[in-house]
Amino acid sequence: MRKTQREKKQTVRNSRTEKHEEYGSEIHTENKRQNNRNQKNNKR
């Protein structure tokens, strides 16, 4: 059975969070926050 787009996204998201936990560094978290902020601004 093929995965739907939504399932694909979910898997990617899960693997990202796992990687994120591996780093566990404050710097990584801060970068992630900045990226999210930038992405929101770029959408306008």
Secondary structure, DSSP 8 states (H G I E B T S, - for coil): ----HHHHHHHHHHHHHHHHHHH--HHHHHHHHHHHHHHHHHH-
